[in-house]
């Protein structure tokens, strides 16, 4: 990992200690499982959830004499990911053997890439909640095999090994040490996951282990040199990443403020206790005895191959966000929420097609996503289709229903289904636009509250009280703009 400091210290991100301020320095190594039908060097299935040791070829099991054969689709996916990260694509790369022993690593080594990775330096732009944009450097992306899975909770005295995952292609995406807070890490992982899912190169399912992160954490006095880092292995959720960083930073600060030193080590995050614990000591570099894999030639492809993949890339989150802001007039915040998940962006575009995009965005973000979050559902599980939500937007724009009535219609559609226009018609929910009927209601409310009229004249912002009373009297069906205009005229505010 690069040790070049590119960030100016930001006091908003400092942590208060007993001896003053501290700054966190963070770097991530994200392992993203490549979306492909077969493994990196064998034809065995990559399907998740199969019976133990059922998706294992002779190559994956390290049977003698078995030779690896590169999967071209995995190469394509790695290059496409590099292009999505605005990174340098290396037309020549080399596979190396990374030698270490672990029970779920049958070969006794992992085929990876060391000095010559398939993808070089790139970047990811983070859009933070406060409007700040932060550029995080990507050091490299390389292809490697995944190991199998050891299971220690199946038997009281033995561990089991499942090799279904052994040999599955991974992209290890290494950031520069540019991150300075747990919130930046959460945003980085969210953005990286979105890019991978837009590209279709990884499903980003952290719960199933197809995307997991090793987090390098160190602390220092602001503006000082890099501190000694500890690596937190295999973090598989955004929430755990934030909790692990917050705990580990505080742990290191406490040690340093007591006059101690940080041991460079690998640690695990214990989610049940909310703390990190030591896994093994780690020297400055493992003696992995890397050497080029003798069974694999250097991986070479021409620029035409890269250009063809670049030509077919989909619109990615940053480009889509800019289009939503510049072409559709959305706020940066709304655009950011909508593009965070490809499925949400696609749903919104279907709702917004030929309609008021800002109004469509409000309904997708505030009403639909709010209801789905409350129910613990994803946009793919939405009980309201894009066509139905678009129908509600149409009824609002046509002044057939008010915003308040629209919320009632949404609830009906969400819980019972149906066509919004038919629901409004059959249940008598149309907005009252007859000025005569609205005027009658306004007159009745004013006659019943003469004392309030003078108060409104003295404090015009109290007009909302009268509007609310008229809406109540009409069952919420009166056109609010018409009510507001009539009240102002009759009270003498215009």
Secondary structure, DSSP 8 states (H G I E B T S, - for coil): ----------GGG-EEETTEEEEEEEEEEEEEE---SB-SSS--B--TT-STT-S--TTTTT-TT------HHHHHHHHHHHHHTT--B-SEE--EEEE---TT-TTSEEEE-SSS-SB--EEEEEE-TTS-EEEEEEEEEEEEE---EEESSSSSS--EEE-TTTT-EEEEEEE-S-B-SHHHHHHHHHHHHHHHHHHTS----TTTTSEEEEEEEEEESTT------EEEEEE-SHHHHHHHHHHHHHHHHHHHHTT-----EEEEEETTTTEEEEEEE--SS-----EE-TTS--EE--HHHHHHHHHT----HHHHHHHHHHTT---HHHHHHHHSSHHHHHHHHHHHTTS-HHHHHHIIIIIIHHHHHHHT--GGG-SS-HHHHHHHHHHHHTTSS-HHHHHHHHHHHHHH---HHHHHHHTT---B--HHHHHHHHHHHHHHTHHHHHHHHH-GGGHHHHHHHHHHHTTT-B-HHHHHHHHHHHHT--
